[in-house]
Amino acid sequence: MTDPIALPTVPMEITVTPVNSVGLAISNFTFQGQAQANQGERWDIAMTFAPERRADVTAMQVFILQCRGPLNPFLANDPLARFPQNNTDVVTVQLAGAHAARIRTISTINWTTDDPDGFALRKGDYIQLGSGSASRLHMVLNDVEITDEMTGAADIDIWPATRAAYVDGATVVYRDPKGVFRLKPGETGQWRGNPGDYYDGITFGAMEYIT
């Protein structure tokens, strides 16, 4: 994998879709169903960028060409949720102990908070595990309580489950976290000019880059 490309501008509109691989078998006779959860979980996103003049749209045009369809990854996140909802403290949060792949609760340390209710994070906040081409975006499923003020310990329930194993002390990014994505097959990110000297907003769909 090449190093992820940075999005050159913030989208005007974004749609975020969590995708779960779940099989469902329904009886043709009783309509009773049985669901089977598989390991597959990923983020899908659809982005629309504002119309721009030629001088301003060039960076996005080059970005699309650098992606080469679904070949090369890029970093992205939800621009409306780059920072925690209530905690503005800036600290270096780390994993407490080694963590295996495919777990849904992580243990962390070093938290402080200025949240009026004392939570490190609120449900719906995002965190990032890993960096560069291994950056993984996770959503917090429950309000995160600091259980030890001396160590700043807190357990965090996340979706999706961890993608990889992480060592003790690995950094947990909770301010401007990002994940790695790729354009969906068939997405070209085409642009179209109009007589008003503007290019219509570029729109494309992407999915999490999972290796």
Solvent accessible surface area in square Angstrom, and as a share of the most:
residue,aa,sasa,rsa
1,M,109,0.49
2,T,77,0.45
3,D,121,0.63
4,P,24,0.15
5,I,34,0.17
6,A,73,0.56
7,L,37,0.18
8,P,60,0.38
9,T,51,0.30
10,V,102,0.59
11,P,16,0.10
12,M,119,0.53
13,E,110,0.49
14,I,32,0.16
15,T,74,0.43
16,V,48,0.27
17,T,62,0.36
18,P,71,0.45
19,V,49,0.28
20,N,79,0.40
21,S,48,0.31
22,V,79,0.46
23,G,32,0.31
24,L,117,0.58
25,A,67,0.52
26,I,96,0.49
27,S,39,0.25
28,N,133,0.68
29,F,192,0.80
30,T,84,0.49
31,F,160,0.66
32,Q,133,0.59
33,G,44,0.43
34,Q,147,0.65
35,A,75,0.58
36,Q,118,0.52
37,A,76,0.59
38,N,75,0.38
39,Q,125,0.55
40,G,39,0.38
41,E,14,0.06
42,R,78,0.28
43,W,9,0.03
44,D,14,0.07
45,I,9,0.05
46,A,44,0.34
47,M,0,0.00
48,T,33,0.19
49,F,5,0.02
50,A,45,0.35
51,P,69,0.43
52,E,47,0.21
53,R,111,0.40
54,R,173,0.63
55,A,92,0.72
56,D,89,0.46
57,V,5,0.03
58,T,61,0.35
59,A,54,0.42
60,M,3,0.01
61,Q,24,0.11
62,V,67,0.38
63,F,3,0.01
64,I,10,0.05
65,L,116,0.57
66,Q,90,0.40
67,C,0,0.00
68,R,164,0.60
69,G,22,0.21
70,P,48,0.30
71,L,92,0.46
72,N,22,0.11
73,P,1,0.00
74,F,0,0.00
75,L,40,0.20
76,A,3,0.02
77,N,22,0.11
78,D,26,0.13
79,P,29,0.18
80,L,165,0.82
81,A,27,0.21
82,R,95,0.35
83,F,90,0.37
84,P,16,0.10
85,Q,111,0.49
86,N,60,0.31
87,N,3,0.01
88,T,91,0.53
89,D,40,0.20
90,V,113,0.65
91,V,47,0.27
92,T,87,0.50
93,V,1,0.00
94,Q,56,0.25
95,L,1,0.00
96,A,38,0.30
97,G,28,0.27
98,A,84,0.65
99,H,16,0.07
100,A,60,0.47
101,A,36,0.28
102,R,149,0.55
103,I,52,0.27
104,R,121,0.44
105,T,63,0.37
106,I,0,0.00
107,S,40,0.26
108,T,1,0.01
109,I,52,0.26
110,N,56,0.29
111,W,6,0.02
112,T,67,0.39
113,T,37,0.22
114,D,73,0.38
115,D,9,0.05
116,P,118,0.74
117,D,98,0.51
118,G,35,0.34
119,F,52,0.22
120,A,0,0.00
121,L,2,0.01
122,R,46,0.17
123,K,125,0.53
124,G,28,0.27
125,D,6,0.03
126,Y,14,0.05
127,I,0,0.00
128,Q,19,0.09
129,L,1,0.00
130,G,25,0.24
131,S,81,0.52
132,G,39,0.37
133,S,42,0.27
134,A,57,0.44
135,S,2,0.01
136,R,18,0.07
137,L,7,0.04
138,H,0,0.00
139,M,54,0.24
140,V,1,0.00
141,L,84,0.42
142,N,74,0.38
143,D,53,0.27
144,V,2,0.01
145,E,109,0.49
146,I,31,0.16
147,T,99,0.57
148,D,57,0.30
149,E,163,0.73
150,M,181,0.81
151,T,67,0.39
152,G,2,0.02
153,A,24,0.19
154,A,2,0.02
155,D,86,0.45
156,I,0,0.00
157,D,46,0.24
158,I,0,0.00
159,W,31,0.11
160,P,0,0.00
161,A,9,0.07
162,T,2,0.01
163,R,57,0.21
164,A,47,0.36
165,A,77,0.60
166,Y,26,0.10
167,V,109,0.63
168,D,96,0.50
169,G,28,0.27
170,A,23,0.18
171,T,73,0.43
172,V,2,0.01
173,V,46,0.27
174,Y,7,0.03
175,R,72,0.26
176,D,37,0.19
177,P,2,0.01
178,K,61,0.26
179,G,1,0.01
180,V,0,0.00
181,F,2,0.01
182,R,55,0.20
183,L,1,0.00
184,K,62,0.26
185,P,96,0.61
186,G,76,0.73
187,E,56,0.25
188,T,89,0.52
189,G,3,0.03
190,Q,142,0.63
191,W,88,0.31
192,R,172,0.63
193,G,44,0.43
194,N,55,0.28
195,P,148,0.93
196,G,46,0.45
197,D,89,0.46
198,Y,83,0.31
199,Y,52,0.20
200,D,41,0.21
201,G,26,0.25
202,I,3,0.02
203,T,76,0.44
204,F,4,0.02
205,G,8,0.08
206,A,0,0.00
207,M,37,0.17
208,E,6,0.03
209,Y,16,0.06
210,I,74,0.38
211,T,128,0.74
